Amino acid sequence: MGSFLPNSWQEQQRMLKEAGYDNFDALFAQIPEEVRVKSLHLPEGMSELEASACMEEIAEKNRRFRHIFRGAGAYSHYIPAIVKSVVSKEEFVTAYTPYQAEISQGLLQSIFEYQTMICQLTGMEASNASVYDGACAAAEAAAMCRDRKKNKVCISGAVNPQVIQTVKTYCFGNNMELTVIPDKNGITDTEALRREISGETACFLMQYPNFYGNIEDARLLGEITHEAGAKFIMSCNPIALAILETPGECGADVAVGEGQPLGLGLSFGGPYLGFMAAKGQMVRKMPGRIVGETKDADGSRAFVLTLQAREQHIRREKAGSNICSNQALCALTASVYLAAMGAEGLTQAAKLCSSKAHYLQKVLEEAGLSLKYPQPFFHEFVTVSDLPSERILGALEAKGILGGLPLSSREILWCATEKNTKDEMDQAAQIVKEVRKQ
């Protein structure tokens, strides 16, 4: 931290004396001699200039791609400079969790504002905070829908495989039955859903847009789910919600998703943020925490931890979740990003993502890669080729371009965001065209 100063040797000696010890060996005397670390064998210290040069040399071992056409759950979006400027303030970085809520008003307000924005984005009535990531949010949503008579979870096969695996793990731990509904032509097979869903089904979970980038008929899937008496969960891309129907409009009971596109960099896979919102009647089943607004003794606006369904706060057997960490800094980042972008900015970003993805699909098709699914898509799509995927992606990588995610030896999942330029997409298509000529 910018204001952190380590204790000097003299200060350490005074602290030891105050604690009643003559030296550090006496302080750690209770630790058996055979397990004590005698020396770390650390090299001599470096100057700041030397350390900087050493770190740069190590960093050069990384492969940094100039252009990215890969998504599949983690996306390269433009992040306004003000986002990092605000969330890097020490007051936010060091404020871990509001254990003493009455004196954590700033942190509580940031969570409250985040919840408000998530509700506006999803069209739902209540939101929580502190869910680890999108996969965790989906699994927690499935768990919160169960009851004594309904112990079965249905999930679309068009959901991100990592999310399916996480839900499967949660279901195993909760003694819940999991059924994966197959996809057909890149979207959920509605007839298979009608066959599998029953009165014992607690919920059905779908992705919107789905893993292949396709936009499913969420209203229809919701109607089928509700007809069977089950809860309808939508796992959503938050950027797409700026131009698509919201989960609230589609009749969802719970809306979840990965918050990484909302101002969080790729960062080698984390830390990320799971968002969750639900209808009002499901508030008391939501995991994590919910911050509410009230008035203090003087009638001024104040914030409180309204609901806390965590093991740390209530009896273990009554806890709805074992979420024990706090994602408030990531939630604050999402809030600052949404505030900086505004409704118009977020809509523009979504439109650019969609239009550029459609342009990328067009030029790749002209280069010889066929679109696999005849479904409307947002900013991801799957192509099929007569050439091995590794050969295509290898040629792009040689030019500093990270291509799409290989789904099989002949299929690739591509993605475009507002950051990709026409020149980048044309260059990628030209490389593919040249590979096909070889």
C-alpha positions as CSV (number, residue, x, y, z in Angstrom):
1,M,0.0,0.0,0.0
2,G,1.2,3.5,-0.7
3,S,1.2,4.6,3.0
4,F,2.6,1.3,4.4
5,L,5.9,1.6,6.2
6,P,7.5,-1.5,7.8
7,N,8.6,-1.5,11.4
8,S,12.2,-0.5,11.9
9,W,14.6,-2.8,13.8
10,Q,14.4,-0.5,16.8
11,E,10.6,-0.6,16.8
12,Q,10.7,-4.4,16.6
13,Q,12.9,-4.5,19.7
14,R,10.6,-2.2,21.7
15,M,7.7,-4.4,20.7
16,L,9.5,-7.5,21.8
17,K,10.4,-5.9,25.2
18,E,6.8,-4.7,25.7
19,A,5.6,-8.3,25.0
20,G,8.1,-9.7,27.6
21,Y,10.7,-11.2,25.3
22,D,14.4,-10.6,24.8
23,N,14.6,-11.7,21.2
24,F,12.7,-13.4,18.4
25,D,14.0,-16.9,19.4
26,A,12.3,-16.5,22.8
27,L,9.1,-15.3,21.0
28,F,8.9,-18.6,19.1
29,A,10.3,-20.9,21.8
30,Q,7.1,-22.9,21.8
31,I,7.7,-24.1,18.2
32,P,9.8,-27.4,18.3
33,E,13.4,-26.9,17.1
34,E,13.1,-29.6,14.4
35,V,10.3,-27.7,12.5
36,R,11.8,-24.2,12.7
37,V,13.0,-22.6,9.6
38,K,16.7,-21.7,10.2
39,S,17.2,-19.8,6.9
40,L,15.3,-19.0,3.8
41,H,18.5,-18.8,1.8
42,L,17.3,-15.5,0.2
43,P,19.7,-13.8,-2.3
44,E,21.0,-10.4,-1.5
45,G,18.5,-7.6,-2.0
46,M,18.3,-5.5,-5.2
47,S,18.0,-1.9,-5.8
48,E,14.7,-0.6,-7.2
49,L,16.3,-0.2,-10.6
50,E,17.7,-3.8,-10.5
51,A,14.4,-5.2,-9.3
52,S,12.5,-3.5,-12.0
53,A,14.8,-4.9,-14.7
54,C,14.5,-8.4,-13.2
55,M,10.7,-8.2,-13.2
56,E,10.6,-7.0,-16.8
57,E,12.9,-9.9,-17.9
58,I,10.6,-12.4,-16.2
59,A,7.5,-10.7,-17.7
60,E,8.9,-11.2,-21.2
61,K,8.4,-14.9,-20.9
62,N,4.7,-14.3,-21.1
63,R,3.0,-14.4,-24.5
64,R,0.9,-11.2,-24.9
65,F,-1.6,-11.1,-27.8
66,R,-2.2,-7.8,-29.5
67,H,-5.7,-8.9,-30.7
68,I,-8.1,-11.2,-29.0
69,F,-11.1,-13.1,-30.6
70,R,-11.8,-15.5,-27.7
71,G,-14.5,-15.3,-25.1
72,A,-16.3,-18.4,-23.7
73,G,-16.9,-16.7,-20.3
74,A,-14.1,-14.2,-20.1
75,Y,-14.1,-11.1,-22.3
76,S,-11.8,-8.4,-23.4
77,H,-13.8,-5.2,-23.0
78,Y,-12.8,-1.5,-22.9
79,I,-12.6,-0.3,-19.3
80,P,-12.7,3.5,-18.8
81,A,-9.6,4.8,-16.9
82,I,-11.8,6.2,-14.1
83,V,-12.8,2.7,-13.0
84,K,-9.3,1.7,-11.8
85,S,-8.7,5.3,-10.5
86,V,-11.6,5.0,-8.2
87,V,-11.4,1.4,-7.0
88,S,-7.6,1.7,-6.4
89,K,-8.2,4.1,-3.5
90,E,-6.9,2.6,-0.3
91,E,-10.2,3.3,1.5
92,F,-11.8,0.7,-0.9
93,V,-8.9,-1.7,-1.3
94,T,-8.5,-2.2,2.5
95,A,-12.2,-2.3,3.4
96,Y,-12.7,-6.1,3.4
97,T,-16.1,-6.8,4.9
98,P,-18.6,-4.9,7.0
99,Y,-18.3,-7.0,10.2
100,Q,-19.1,-3.8,12.2
101,A,-21.8,-2.7,9.9
102,E,-22.8,0.5,11.8
103,I,-19.3,2.0,11.2
104,S,-18.9,0.6,7.6
105,Q,-21.3,3.0,6.0
106,G,-19.1,3.7,2.9
107,L,-18.7,0.0,2.1
108,L,-22.4,-0.7,2.8
109,Q,-23.4,2.1,0.5
110,S,-21.2,0.8,-2.3
111,I,-22.8,-2.6,-2.0
112,F,-26.3,-1.1,-1.9
113,E,-25.6,0.9,-5.1
114,Y,-24.2,-2.2,-6.8
115,Q,-27.4,-4.2,-5.9
116,T,-29.5,-1.3,-7.3
117,M,-27.7,-1.3,-10.6
118,I,-27.9,-5.1,-10.9
119,C,-31.7,-5.0,-10.4
120,Q,-32.0,-2.3,-13.0
121,L,-29.8,-4.3,-15.4
122,T,-31.7,-7.6,-14.9
123,G,-35.2,-6.2,-14.4
124,M,-35.5,-8.1,-11.1
125,E,-36.6,-7.0,-7.7
126,A,-33.7,-7.8,-5.3
127,S,-30.0,-8.5,-5.6
128,N,-27.3,-9.8,-3.3
129,A,-23.6,-9.4,-3.0
130,S,-20.5,-11.5,-2.3
131,V,-21.0,-14.4,-4.8
132,Y,-17.6,-15.6,-6.0
133,D,-18.1,-15.9,-9.8
134,G,-20.7,-16.7,-12.5
135,A,-20.4,-20.5,-12.2
136,C,-20.8,-20.2,-8.4
137,A,-23.8,-17.9,-8.8
138,A,-25.5,-20.4,-11.1
139,A,-24.9,-23.3,-8.7
140,E,-26.1,-21.2,-5.7
141,A,-29.2,-20.3,-7.6
142,A,-30.0,-23.9,-8.3
143,A,-29.5,-24.8,-4.6
144,M,-31.8,-22.0,-3.4
145,C,-34.7,-23.3,-5.5
146,R,-34.8,-26.8,-3.8
147,D,-37.3,-27.8,-1.2
148,R,-38.4,-31.0,0.5
149,K,-40.5,-32.2,-2.4
150,K,-38.4,-30.8,-5.3
151,N,-34.9,-32.1,-5.5
152,K,-34.1,-32.2,-9.2
153,V,-32.2,-29.7,-11.2
154,C,-32.4,-29.4,-15.0
155,I,-29.8,-27.5,-16.9
156,S,-29.4,-26.8,-20.6
157,G,-26.6,-28.5,-22.4
158,A,-25.9,-25.2,-24.2
159,V,-24.7,-23.7,-20.9
160,N,-20.9,-23.1,-20.5
161,P,-19.4,-26.6,-19.6
162,Q,-17.5,-25.1,-16.7
163,V,-20.8,-23.8,-15.2
164,I,-22.4,-27.2,-15.7
165,Q,-19.5,-28.9,-13.9
166,T,-19.8,-26.4,-11.0
167,V,-23.6,-27.0,-10.7
168,K,-22.9,-30.8,-10.8
169,T,-20.5,-30.4,-7.9
170,Y,-23.0,-28.4,-5.9
171,C,-25.8,-30.9,-6.6
172,F,-23.6,-33.8,-5.4
173,G,-22.9,-32.0,-2.2
174,N,-26.6,-31.1,-1.7
175,N,-27.9,-34.6,-2.6
176,M,-29.7,-33.2,-5.6
177,E,-30.3,-34.9,-8.9
178,L,-29.0,-33.2,-12.0
179,T,-30.3,-33.7,-15.5
180,V,-28.6,-32.1,-18.5
181,I,-31.1,-31.2,-21.3
182,P,-29.4,-31.7,-24.7
183,D,-29.1,-28.9,-27.2
184,K,-30.3,-29.1,-30.7
185,N,-29.0,-26.9,-33.5
186,G,-27.1,-24.8,-31.0
187,I,-30.1,-24.1,-28.6
188,T,-31.9,-26.0,-25.9
189,D,-34.1,-28.9,-27.2
190,T,-37.5,-27.8,-25.9
191,E,-39.1,-31.2,-26.5
192,A,-36.4,-32.8,-24.4
193,L,-37.1,-30.3,-21.7
194,R,-40.8,-31.1,-21.8
195,R,-40.0,-34.8,-21.4
196,E,-37.5,-34.4,-18.5
197,I,-39.0,-31.6,-16.4
198,S,-41.6,-32.9,-13.8
199,G,-43.3,-32.1,-10.6
200,E,-40.1,-33.1,-8.7
201,T,-38.0,-30.5,-10.6
202,A,-36.9,-27.6,-8.5
203,C,-35.6,-25.5,-11.3
204,F,-34.3,-25.2,-14.9
205,L,-31.2,-23.2,-15.7
206,M,-30.4,-21.8,-19.2
207,Q,-27.7,-19.4,-20.5
208,Y,-28.6,-16.2,-22.3
209,P,-26.9,-15.9,-24.8
210,N,-25.8,-19.5,-24.5
211,F,-22.3,-20.9,-24.6
212,Y,-22.3,-21.0,-28.4
213,G,-23.3,-17.3,-28.5
214,N,-26.9,-18.1,-29.7
215,I,-29.9,-16.2,-28.4
216,E,-32.5,-18.6,-27.1
217,D,-36.2,-18.1,-26.8
218,A,-36.1,-17.5,-23.0
219,R,-39.8,-16.7,-22.8
220,L,-40.7,-20.1,-24.2
221,L,-38.3,-21.9,-21.9
222,G,-39.6,-20.0,-19.0
223,E,-43.2,-21.0,-19.9
224,I,-42.3,-24.7,-20.1
225,T,-40.5,-24.5,-16.8
226,H,-43.4,-22.7,-15.0
227,E,-46.0,-25.1,-16.4
228,A,-44.1,-27.9,-14.6
229,G,-44.1,-25.9,-11.3
230,A,-40.4,-25.3,-11.3
231,K,-38.3,-22.1,-11.0
232,F,-36.7,-20.5,-14.0
233,I,-33.1,-19.4,-13.8
234,M,-31.3,-17.4,-16.4
235,S,-27.5,-17.1,-16.5
236,C,-26.9,-13.9,-18.4
237,N,-24.2,-11.9,-20.1
238,P,-24.5,-8.5,-18.4
239,I,-23.4,-6.5,-21.5
240,A,-26.0,-8.3,-23.7
241,L,-28.8,-7.3,-21.3
242,A,-28.3,-3.7,-22.5
243,I,-30.0,-4.6,-25.7
244,L,-31.8,-7.9,-25.1
245,E,-35.0,-8.5,-23.1
246,T,-34.2,-8.6,-19.4
247,P,-34.7,-11.8,-17.3
248,G,-37.5,-9.9,-15.6
249,E,-39.2,-9.4,-18.9
250,C,-38.7,-13.1,-19.8
251,G,-40.3,-14.3,-16.6
252,A,-37.2,-15.5,-14.8
253,D,-37.4,-16.2,-11.0
254,V,-33.6,-15.8,-10.6
255,A,-31.0,-14.1,-12.8
256,V,-27.3,-14.8,-12.4
257,G,-24.2,-14.3,-14.4
258,E,-20.5,-13.6,-14.6
259,G,-19.7,-9.9,-13.7
260,Q,-16.2,-9.9,-15.3
261,P,-17.4,-7.9,-18.4
262,L,-18.4,-5.1,-16.0
263,G,-15.0,-3.4,-15.7
264,L,-12.9,-6.4,-14.5
265,G,-9.9,-7.2,-16.7
266,L,-9.1,-10.8,-17.8
267,S,-6.4,-11.0,-15.1
268,F,-5.4,-14.6,-15.7
269,G,-8.9,-15.8,-14.6
270,G,-9.7,-13.8,-11.6
271,P,-10.8,-12.6,-9.1
272,Y,-14.1,-12.3,-10.8
273,L,-17.7,-11.6,-9.6
274,G,-20.9,-13.5,-9.6
275,F,-24.1,-11.5,-9.7
276,M,-27.4,-12.7,-8.6
277,A,-30.9,-11.1,-8.6
278,A,-34.3,-12.6,-7.9
279,K,-38.0,-11.9,-7.5
280,G,-39.0,-10.4,-4.2
281,Q,-40.6,-13.6,-2.8
282,M,-37.2,-15.4,-3.1
283,V,-35.2,-12.8,-1.1
284,R,-34.9,-14.9,2.0
285,K,-33.5,-17.8,0.1
286,M,-30.7,-15.8,-1.5
287,P,-27.1,-16.6,-0.4
288,G,-24.4,-14.1,0.6
289,R,-25.6,-10.8,2.0
290,I,-28.2,-8.1,1.1
291,V,-27.6,-4.5,2.1
292,G,-30.7,-2.4,2.8
293,E,-31.4,1.3,3.3
294,T,-32.9,2.8,6.4
295,K,-32.7,5.9,8.6
296,D,-30.6,6.5,11.7
297,A,-31.7,8.0,15.0
298,D,-31.4,11.5,13.5
299,G,-33.5,10.6,10.4
300,S,-30.5,10.6,8.1
301,R,-30.0,8.1,5.3
302,A,-28.2,5.0,6.6
303,F,-27.3,1.4,5.4
304,V,-27.6,-1.9,7.2
305,L,-26.9,-5.6,6.5
306,T,-30.6,-6.5,6.1
307,L,-30.2,-10.3,5.4
308,Q,-27.2,-12.6,5.9
309,A,-27.8,-16.2,5.0
310,R,-24.2,-17.1,5.6
311,E,-22.7,-19.7,8.0
312,Q,-20.7,-16.9,9.6
313,H,-23.9,-15.0,10.7
314,I,-26.5,-17.6,11.5
315,R,-26.7,-21.2,12.7
316,R,-25.0,-23.6,10.3
317,E,-28.0,-25.8,9.8
318,K,-30.1,-22.8,8.8
319,A,-27.5,-21.3,6.5
320,G,-28.5,-21.1,2.8
321,S,-24.9,-21.1,1.7
322,N,-21.4,-21.4,2.9
323,I,-20.1,-18.4,1.0
324,C,-17.5,-17.0,3.4
325,S,-15.5,-14.5,1.5
326,N,-16.4,-11.0,0.2
327,Q,-16.4,-9.8,-3.4
328,A,-17.2,-6.2,-2.5
329,L,-14.2,-4.7,-4.3
330,C,-15.2,-6.5,-7.5
331,A,-18.8,-5.4,-7.0
332,L,-17.6,-1.8,-6.5
333,T,-15.6,-2.1,-9.7
334,A,-18.8,-3.2,-11.6
335,S,-20.7,-0.3,-10.0
336,V,-18.1,2.2,-11.1
337,Y,-18.0,0.8,-14.6
338,L,-21.8,0.9,-14.9
339,A,-21.9,4.5,-13.6
340,A,-19.1,5.6,-15.9
341,M,-20.6,3.9,-19.0
342,G,-24.2,5.0,-18.2
343,A,-27.2,3.5,-19.9
344,E,-26.3,4.9,-23.3
345,G,-22.7,3.9,-23.1
346,L,-23.6,0.3,-22.1
347,T,-26.1,0.1,-24.9
348,Q,-23.5,1.4,-27.4
349,A,-20.9,-1.2,-26.2
350,A,-23.5,-4.0,-26.6
351,K,-24.4,-2.8,-30.1
352,L,-20.8,-2.6,-31.1
353,C,-20.1,-6.1,-29.8
354,S,-23.0,-7.5,-31.8
355,S,-22.3,-5.6,-35.0
356,K,-18.6,-6.4,-35.0
357,A,-19.2,-10.1,-34.2
358,H,-21.5,-10.2,-37.2
359,Y,-18.9,-8.5,-39.4
360,L,-16.2,-11.0,-38.1
361,Q,-18.5,-13.9,-39.0
362,K,-19.0,-12.5,-42.5
363,V,-15.4,-12.1,-43.3
364,L,-14.5,-15.5,-41.8
365,E,-17.2,-17.1,-43.9
366,E,-15.7,-15.4,-47.0
367,A,-12.4,-16.9,-45.9
368,G,-13.9,-20.4,-45.9
369,L,-15.2,-20.9,-42.3
370,S,-18.9,-21.8,-42.3
371,L,-21.3,-20.7,-39.6
372,K,-22.4,-23.9,-37.7
373,Y,-25.7,-22.8,-36.2
374,P,-28.5,-20.9,-38.1
375,Q,-29.5,-19.0,-34.9
376,P,-29.4,-15.3,-34.1
377,F,-26.3,-14.6,-32.0
378,F,-24.9,-11.8,-29.8
379,H,-21.1,-11.5,-30.0
380,E,-20.0,-15.2,-30.2
381,F,-20.5,-17.8,-32.9
382,V,-19.2,-21.2,-33.9
383,T,-17.6,-21.9,-37.3
384,V,-16.9,-25.2,-39.0
385,S,-13.9,-25.8,-41.3
386,D,-12.4,-28.6,-43.4
387,L,-9.0,-27.6,-41.9
388,P,-7.9,-28.6,-38.4
389,S,-8.7,-26.0,-35.7
390,E,-5.1,-26.1,-34.4
391,R,-3.7,-25.2,-37.8
392,I,-5.9,-22.1,-38.1
393,L,-5.3,-21.0,-34.6
394,G,-1.6,-21.6,-34.9
395,A,-1.3,-19.4,-37.9
396,L,-3.2,-16.6,-36.1
397,E,-1.0,-17.0,-33.0
398,A,2.2,-16.7,-35.1
399,K,0.9,-13.2,-36.0
400,G,0.1,-12.2,-32.4
401,I,-3.6,-12.9,-32.6
402,L,-5.5,-15.1,-30.1
403,G,-8.1,-16.8,-32.1
404,G,-11.3,-18.4,-30.9
405,L,-11.7,-21.4,-28.5
406,P,-11.4,-24.8,-30.3
407,L,-14.5,-26.8,-29.5
408,S,-13.3,-29.8,-31.6
409,S,-10.8,-30.6,-34.3
410,R,-12.9,-28.7,-36.9
411,E,-15.0,-26.3,-34.8
412,I,-14.0,-22.9,-33.3
413,L,-16.0,-20.6,-31.0
414,W,-15.2,-17.0,-31.9
415,C,-15.9,-13.7,-30.1
416,A,-15.7,-10.0,-30.9
417,T,-16.1,-7.1,-28.6
418,E,-16.2,-3.3,-29.0
419,K,-12.4,-3.3,-28.8
420,N,-11.9,-5.2,-32.0
421,T,-11.3,-3.0,-35.1
422,K,-12.2,-3.7,-38.7
423,D,-8.5,-3.9,-39.6
424,E,-8.0,-6.6,-36.9
425,M,-10.9,-8.6,-38.2
426,D,-9.8,-8.3,-41.8
427,Q,-6.3,-9.3,-40.9
428,A,-7.6,-12.4,-39.1
429,A,-9.7,-13.4,-42.0
430,Q,-6.8,-12.9,-44.4
431,I,-4.6,-15.2,-42.4
432,V,-7.3,-17.8,-42.4
433,K,-7.7,-17.4,-46.2
434,E,-3.9,-17.8,-46.7
435,V,-3.9,-21.0,-44.5
436,R,-6.6,-22.5,-46.7
437,K,-4.5,-21.9,-49.8
438,Q,-1.5,-23.7,-48.4
